[in-house]
């Protein structure tokens, strides 16, 4: 029989790991998005060299497992401790938190750069020419026309990547970070009751992702004036 009291105690324990899970996800998503935007602009406007650099980055980080990348950063770079100390970087790579953030950031940047590149390519030449006819050019054209339209096109795929990154934070538990999955593993080692603990952990991830999907729908609605006008009419 399922022990409701045990599951409730498990829920309260795992709930303490939610802030760290969200912190990992938000930090890596923001940093990864900034890097992805730079890569996508490099791919679109950087000519053959820019496309090659962006393509090589995407190939490496999208073509290899995130778990392997995390192991290479946390365990692999530890072999070069003295060199990192000489460069003043050991304080960063000795901390599992920052290693997890770096791995998640580099991985999501590869996926998001392709999403952003597709969004930029989706902006039609007619819209750009119309903006230029109104006197827009350069940064103003990019900020007022190209970027908002590209974001609207990229948002559904970008929302999927955000959800995937939230779930990918569970891999941080393999390098000793006590987020939701890390706490679940510790509880299982103490109680040997994997089923109830993983059910509770899964429910917490489902709840988080439900809230995130609702927020993404609101953002998509806000970025789509034609949808608001349809509801008002």
C-alpha positions in Angstrom: 0.0 0.0 0.0 1.1 3.6 -0.8 2.1 5.5 2.4 0.5 8.9 2.0 2.3 10.3 5.1 5.7 9.2 3.7 4.8 10.8 0.3 3.8 14.0 2.0 7.1 14.1 4.0 8.9 13.4 0.7 7.1 16.2 -1.0 8.2 18.7 1.7 11.8 17.5 1.5 11.9 17.7 -2.3 10.2 21.0 -2.2 13.3 22.5 -0.6 15.3 21.6 -3.8 12.9 23.5 -6.1 14.7 26.9 -5.6 18.0 25.4 -6.6 16.4 23.7 -9.6 14.8 27.0 -10.8 18.1 28.9 -10.2 20.0 26.4 -12.3 17.4 26.6 -15.1 16.9 30.3 -15.1 20.7 31.1 -15.0 21.5 28.7 -17.7 18.6 29.7 -19.9 19.4 33.4 -19.7 23.1 32.9 -20.3 22.5 30.4 -23.0 20.0 32.6 -24.8 22.5 35.5 -24.8 25.2 33.2 -26.3 22.6 31.7 -28.7 21.6 35.1 -30.0 25.2 36.0 -30.7 25.7 32.7 -32.5 22.6 33.1 -34.6 23.6 36.6 -35.6 27.0 35.3 -36.4 25.5 32.6 -38.6 23.1 35.0 -40.4 25.4 38.0 -40.9 29.0 36.6 -40.4 29.5 35.3 -43.9 31.1 31.9 -44.6 33.5 32.2 -41.6 30.7 33.1 -39.2 28.5 30.2 -40.5 31.4 27.8 -40.1 32.1 28.9 -36.5 28.4 28.8 -35.5 27.9 25.5 -37.3 30.9 23.8 -35.6 29.7 24.9 -32.2 26.2 23.6 -32.8 27.5 20.4 -34.2 29.6 19.7 -31.1 27.2 20.6 -28.4 24.0 19.4 -30.1 25.6 16.2 -31.3 27.0 15.0 -27.9 25.0 14.1 -24.8 24.6 16.7 -22.1 25.6 14.2 -19.4 28.9 13.6 -21.2 29.5 17.4 -21.4 28.8 17.8 -17.7 31.2 15.0 -16.8 33.9 16.5 -19.1 33.5 19.9 -17.5 33.3 18.8 -13.9 35.5 15.7 -13.8 37.6 16.1 -16.9 38.8 19.6 -16.4 39.8 18.7 -12.8 42.8 16.9 -14.4 44.1 20.4 -15.4 43.8 21.9 -12.0 47.2 23.4 -11.9 46.8 25.1 -15.2 43.4 26.4 -14.2 44.9 27.7 -11.0 47.6 29.5 -13.0 44.8 31.1 -15.1 42.8 32.0 -12.0 39.9 29.8 -13.1 40.0 27.0 -10.6 37.6 28.8 -8.2 35.0 28.4 -10.9 35.6 24.8 -12.0 36.0 23.4 -8.6 32.4 24.2 -7.8 29.8 21.7 -9.0 27.2 24.4 -9.3 29.1 26.5 -11.7 30.1 23.5 -13.7 26.5 22.5 -14.0 25.5 26.0 -15.1 28.3 26.1 -17.7 27.3 22.7 -19.1 23.6 23.6 -19.3 24.4 27.0 -20.8 26.7 25.7 -23.5 24.2 22.9 -24.4 21.1 25.1 -24.6 22.9 27.8 -26.5 23.5 25.2 -29.3 19.8 24.5 -29.6 18.6 28.0 -29.1 21.0 29.4 -31.7 19.3 27.2 -34.3 15.8 28.3 -33.0 16.8 32.0 -33.2 18.4 31.6 -36.6 15.2 30.1 -37.9 13.2 33.0 -36.4 15.5 35.5 -38.0 15.2 33.8 -41.4 11.4 33.7 -41.0 11.2 37.5 -41.1 10.0 38.3 -44.6 11.8 40.7 -46.9 8.5 42.5 -47.5 8.3 43.4 -43.8 11.9 44.7 -43.8 11.3 46.8 -46.9 8.1 48.3 -45.5 10.1 49.3 -42.3 12.8 50.8 -44.5 10.2 52.7 -46.5 9.1 54.2 -43.1 12.6 55.5 -42.5 13.9 52.7 -40.2 17.4 51.3 -40.6 20.2 49.7 -38.6 19.6 49.1 -34.9 16.2 50.7 -35.0 15.0 48.3 -37.7 16.4 45.3 -35.9 14.9 46.4 -32.5 11.5 47.5 -33.7 10.8 45.1 -36.6 13.2 42.1 -37.1 13.7 41.1 -33.4 10.0 41.1 -32.3 8.9 39.2 -35.4 11.7 36.7 -35.0 10.9 36.1 -31.4 7.2 35.5 -32.2 8.2 32.9 -34.8 10.8 31.3 -32.5 8.7 31.3 -29.3 7.0 27.9 -29.6 10.3 26.1 -30.2 12.0 28.2 -27.6 9.4 27.4 -25.1 10.0 23.7 -25.7 13.7 24.2 -25.1 13.0 26.0 -21.8 10.9 23.0 -20.6 13.7 20.6 -21.7 16.2 22.6 -19.8 14.1 22.5 -16.7 14.1 18.8 -16.9 17.8 18.7 -17.8 18.6 20.2 -14.5 18.0 16.8 -13.0 21.4 15.7 -14.5 23.1 18.1 -12.1 22.5 15.5 -9.4 25.2 13.3 -10.9 27.8 15.9 -9.9 26.6 16.1 -6.3 24.1 19.0 -6.6 21.2 18.6 -4.2 18.3 19.9 -6.4 15.0 18.0 -6.6 16.5 14.9 -8.2 19.6 15.0 -6.1 17.4 15.1 -2.9 15.3 12.3 -4.3 18.4 10.1 -4.8 19.5 10.7 -1.2 16.0 9.8 0.1 16.0 6.6 -2.0 19.5 5.7 -0.6 18.1 6.1 2.9 14.7 4.5 2.6 14.9 2.2 -0.5 11.4 3.4 -1.6 12.1 4.5 -5.1 8.6 4.4 -6.5 6.9 6.8 -4.1 9.9 9.2 -4.1 10.1 9.4 -7.9 6.3 9.8 -8.2 6.6 12.8 -6.0 9.6 14.2 -7.8 7.8 13.7 -11.2 4.8 15.5 -9.8 6.9 18.5 -8.8 8.5 18.7 -12.2 5.0 18.5 -13.8 3.7 21.3 -11.7 6.7 23.5 -12.5 6.4 22.8 -16.2 2.6 23.5 -16.1 3.3 26.9 -14.7 6.0 27.6 -17.3 3.8 26.6 -20.2 1.0 28.9 -19.0 3.5 31.8 -18.8 4.8 31.0 -22.3 1.3 31.1 -23.6 0.7 34.5 -22.0 4.0 35.8 -23.6 2.9 34.4 -27.0 -0.5 36.1 -26.7 1.2 39.4 -25.7 3.5 39.2 -28.8 0.7 38.5 -31.2 -1.5 41.6 -31.6 -3.6 39.9 -34.2 -4.7 37.3 -31.6 -5.7 40.1 -29.1 -7.6 42.0 -31.9 -9.5 38.8 -32.8 -10.6 38.3 -29.2 -11.7 42.0 -28.9 -13.7 41.9 -32.1 
